[in-house]
Amino acid sequence: MRVRAVVAYDGTNYQGFQRQTNGPTVQEVLERALERVTGERITILAAGRTDTGVHAEGQVIAFDTEWKHSLTALLRALNAVLPPDVAVREVAPAPPDFHPRYDAISRCYRYTIYNHPIRSPLARRTSFHVAWPLDVAAMQAAAALLVGEHDFAAFGTPPKGENTVRRVLRAGWRSEPPWLYFDIEANAFLYRMVRTMVGTMIRVGLGRLPVEAVREILVSGDRRRAGPAVPPHGLCLMAVRYPEEL
């Protein structure tokens, strides 16, 4: 049977989700746990290849197994053998042809900023520290310019091929001092797209870039005009949406 699962992880100690030769990955950890629990060599499919250091609350995976017991027992067994920084949040049966990446209609990411003059040691793994005051209203105005279908070449590169057009369904900032959250949902993302957008909007928030310049950067398609990509540890894949959830 094919199983669909939602996975959360702290990406700090991993070289991203997808299996690599240069270090541990979340995929490797999950497949090792599945083999230990089921006795099967299983290759998992995933909705997104989060980069080194990026976290997830709602990564979606799928795998085929001959597991004979309940899915509740599978969930419990997997979480018993997984390391503390990876957890399976839920499991459910899926159609035999379900693919978490190709069947997805959108993905939701959040970038977290700790905006305070003094850093927080407890927040260092999951947020980016910005010590200077930020104009959140200006950043929100800049985020609104990113909504819609555009060529986002100025903010990232395609994982494969040359198509840099993406459709952003929503994008906005929420302030809960000292925290700032940037939430964005799109049909797909370019490599480093969210992190470069956030880096550009931080420049707006610091008063170093006018809001309208974000539109000009977007239209230009010139990566050199956008701000620097912020560090990966503030980024989290929050959810992946599918047609049946509409």
N, C-alpha and C positions, 0 to 999 in steps of 0.2 A: 504494500500500500504506500501511497505518497502522503507524507505528513508535512503540514505547514506549521512553522513555529515562529514566534516572536522572541528576539534575543536582545538583551541589554548587556553592555560591556563598558568598562573603563579602558580606553585605548592607550593609556600611558605607556604600557610595557610591550606594546605590539607594533609590528611593522605593517599596520593596516589590517584590513579584514582578509584580503585574498592571500592565499598561500604564496610565500616567497622563499627564496633560498638564502636570504641575508639575515634572517632572524625569525622569531616566533610571530605567528599571526593568529587572529581569532578563528579563522577557518580551520587551521591546524588543530587548535585546542578543541573545537567542537567535534571534529571528525574523530579525534582520539577518544573523546568521551563517548561518542556513539559506538565506536568499536568495542570499548570496554563494557558498555551496557548491553549491547545487542549481540556481540560476537561477530558482527559483519563489518567488512571494509566498505564504508559508505562515503561517497563524494556528495557534498551538499551544494545546492544552488543558492544564490543570495540576490537580494534586491539591489544592493549597492556595494561598491568596493571602497569603503571608507579608507582614508589615507592614514599614514603613520600618525599616531597620537590622537586621532579623532575618536570620539565616543559615540555610543548609540543607546537610545532607550527603546527604539522600535525597529530595529533591523529585522527583516523578514527573510527566512530561509525555507528551503524545501528539501526533502530527501526521501528516498525509497527504502523501505525496510520490511523484513519478514517478522517483525515484532508480533508476538502472539498474545501479549497481555494488554491491559487497558492503556490508553494514552495518558491517563492520570498517573499510572505507575511509571510510564516512560518519563514523564516530566519530573517526577520525584527522583527517579534513578539518575537522570542526567545532572540535575542540580546537586546531587550528593557527590558526584565525582568531578564536577567542573571546579576550576580555581575560583577564589573569592571575587575576582574581577570580571567574571563572565557568568551570566544567568539566563536560563530559558524561562521566559515569562508565561508563555502559553503554547499549547500545541493543539492541533485540530486536523481532522482528515481533510485531504484536498483531492481534487480531480487528478487523474493520472497524468494529464498534460499541463497541470499548473506550473507556471514558471514565475518565481517571485520578481524577477527583473522585467521580463517582457510583458507580463500581464499587468504590471503597475501602471496607473494613470498619473500618479504624482508622488513626489517625495517632499517631506517637510524637515527642514533643518532649523536649528536654533544656535545662535552665537551669543555667548554670555561674556559680559564685560563687568569687571569689578572696578567701579569708578570712585576711587577714594584716594586721598593723599598718601595714605600708608597702606602698603600691601597686606594682604591677608594670607598667612601661611596655610590656613585650612582650605583656601579657595584656589590655591596655585595650580592644581591639577586639572581643574574644570572651567577655569575662567581666565580672561586676559586682563591684567591689571593696567588701567590707565589712570595716572595720578592727577591729571589736570581736569578741570571742569569741562563738561561737554554740553553743547547746545542741542538738546534732544529734539526740540521742535524743528531745528534746521535739518537734523539727521532724518527725521520723519518725512520732511518735505522731499529730501533727496531719495528716500526709499520709494516714495510714491512714483517717482520717475522711472523706476525699474519694472513696474508692473506692466504686463502685456507681452506680446510676442515681438522680440527684438533679436538682432544679431549682437551677441554678447562677447564678441571677440576681444573687446577691450578688457574684459574681466577674467578671461580664462582660455584654455585650449581644450579641444575635444579629446575624449579618451581614445577615440579611434575615428578615422576618416577626417573630413575637413568641415563638416557642418557645425557652425557655431550659433545657429538660431535656436532659441529656447523660448518657452512660454512660461512666464512667471504669473502665477495665479493670485498671489498675495505677498506683500512684503511690508514689514513695519516694525517699529521700535516700541518697547514697553519699559517704563521706568519704575523701579521699586528700590529707591536709594538704599544702599549704594550700588544696587544692581541695575544693569541695562541688558535687555534681551532683544535680540534681532531675530524675528521669525520670518521665514520665507518658504513658500511652497511653489514648486514648479514641476512641469512635466518631466524634466531632466535637467542635469547640471553639467557644466563644463568643469574640467580639472581646475581647482582652486578658485572657482567662480565666487562662492559665498565669501571666502576669506578675503578676496581682493575687493569685493563690494564693501565689506565691513571696513577694510583699511582705507578705502576712499571716503566712506562716510565719516570715519573718525577725523579725517582732515577737514571735512565740512564742520563737524562738531567743535573742532578746535579753532575755527575761524580762519583756517589757512586756505580754504577753497570755497567759493560761493556755491550755493545750491544749484544754480543753473549750469555750472560747469560739469555737473554729473551727467546732464543730458548731452552736453557737447562731447564728453568722453565716450559715452555710450554710442553716439552716432559716428564718432571718428573710427571706432574699431581698433584704436591704437593702444595696445597694452602698456606702452611706455608712459601714457598720460594718466593712467589710473594710479591709485595709491598702492603702497606695498601690501602684500598679503599678510594678514595678521597670523599669529601662531595657531597651529592646529588644535591645541588643547582646549580652546574655548568653544569648539564646534561639536555639535551633537546631532546625529540623525534621530529625529523624534518619532517619525511615523512614515509608513509607506501606505498609500491608498490604492484601493482596487475598485473596479466597477460596481461590485455588489454592495459596497459600503456607501454608495451615493443615495 
